Structure formats: structure tokens, C-alpha cells
């Protein structure tokens, strides 16, 4: 349950919470940057705050943290890619000095533990977080300079397991009121803030889908069985012989069944099938008309 005071009390001077994908251009370390640089499940708040909040796997907490006291609040699901994106977002804003760890810990990935071990022990030569016991607790896409900047810049505040918004907002407020100055980085540290890894990743514009060449193993016909409330995937050979009918309500289950049964042989065909099944599932759930290879049409509001 959210804190009633957050809903009713006007947040004077607080910024509106911005959702995923929002881009705000701000001046930091002498240059204009797009912050936060990495997308994710987060909400932005008061950009003058030195506080960031990580709700670990408890995504529902994101909307319950008072944006007046935190600059950014988000969740992390994995101890490798998710943690790398979080570190990059935090380090790229030198105003941030505290990271509050709260919410429910993942029993598999143990992201909270990974952060604590990273702060205490750093990385080994292979990029594994020393002392972390969760799955995939490794940082292989960040330069060591960025990781070390994170360890020096950020003080972890451990409230792992805390799920009460009122208590977490009290913690964020106390840290905010310390008025901690921004972190001063070296030139090497500043340069590391703007790179995901030592090698710049290739960025390209996606191309429009072209017509696929016929898969030598056959083709698929997708339809919705409204009476049974299911998706029906029919598989035909190139000789137009029906060999399989896969039924289900979840696109990923049907897709993985087709893969497991080795009913297709081309990457392009697999990508097409996954996207088309996802469209069929959306139509099934929302009671929309569905026709294979046609865009879904939602009713006008």
C-alpha cells in the first residue's frame, strides 16, 4: 500500500515523474549528456537530489518513492546486464552520491548482495564480482574505470528487504537533506562515464521487414480459436501438407514448442514467427480481430 501522504501532499519544487524512454538534456562534467543514458524500468524525480533508489525486484515500489527526495528510482532484475545499466546511469550523473537498496531480493540473482560485494571487494580478472553468490554476478561490458568510479562515488545504504514506502521515504529525505556535494572525477573517470564498454557498440537503424524466402522445412498459418480461447499454429510442408497443429494461449510457449520440435530452419523465419505469435496473443487477450501479417486495429476511444 502506498503512503497516503505522498498522494495528497503537494510536492512543491518536485519534478514530475518521467517514464521509461524520456530524454532530458542536462549539463554535467562540462558537457551536454542524455541522462539517463541507458533505458530501464525507472522513474525520475528531483534532479538536484544526491539520492538514487534501487527497489531490486520490487517494481511496485517505484511509484511509491517520493520523487521530491530521489533523483531516480528503479528496479533491477539481473546481476549482470541490469546491474551494468544501473551503474552507467548512476555514474553518468556526478550529483548522485547515495544508492538506497530496498525491496525484495531475487533468490537467484541476488542483485543486492552483488552490489554490496562489488562495493566491498570489486571485480576479479574475469569481471566476476568477488564474493557474490548469485547467478551471473559479473560485469563484462563496463570498463574498470567506470566500476571504480561507481565504488568511489556511491555510498550504499542497505535496506534490503524493506517494503514499507513510508520508511524508505524517511531514509531518502534524511539523505537528501545532507546536501552532499557532487562527486569530483578525474579526467579518465569523466571519459569512462560516457562509454558502455572499452569498444563502442555498433548502432544502426532497423530495416523494414522484407519478404522471407520460403523455409525449406515449411511455413506456418496462425489463427485464433475463439471458442477455445487459444492460438492455433498450423505447420505445413513446402508441399502444402499439414503436419502439426500447436495450440496454446501464450505466444512464447507456442514459439518454443515449434523450435523444440525443429519445425523451422531459418533465423529470419523464427524472428517472424515470434513477432506474429506475439501479435496474435495481444489480439486474443484484448478481443481484437486478428489476421496474419496484418496490423492490429484497436477501437477508437
LINKACOR-V920099 format. One record per helix or strand of 3 or more residues. SS is the DSSP state (2 for helix, 1 for strand). FROM is the first residue (numbers start at 0). LEN is the number of residues. Records with the same first field share a line. If there is no record, write none. Layout:
SS: FROM-LEN + FROM-LEN
//
This chain:
2: 3-5 + 58-6 + 80-11 + 110-11 + 143-10 + 164-12 + 186-6 + 250-10 + 266-20
1: 23-5 + 30-5 + 41-3 + 50-4 + 71-3 + 97-6 + 154-6 + 218-7 + 229-7 + 241-7
//
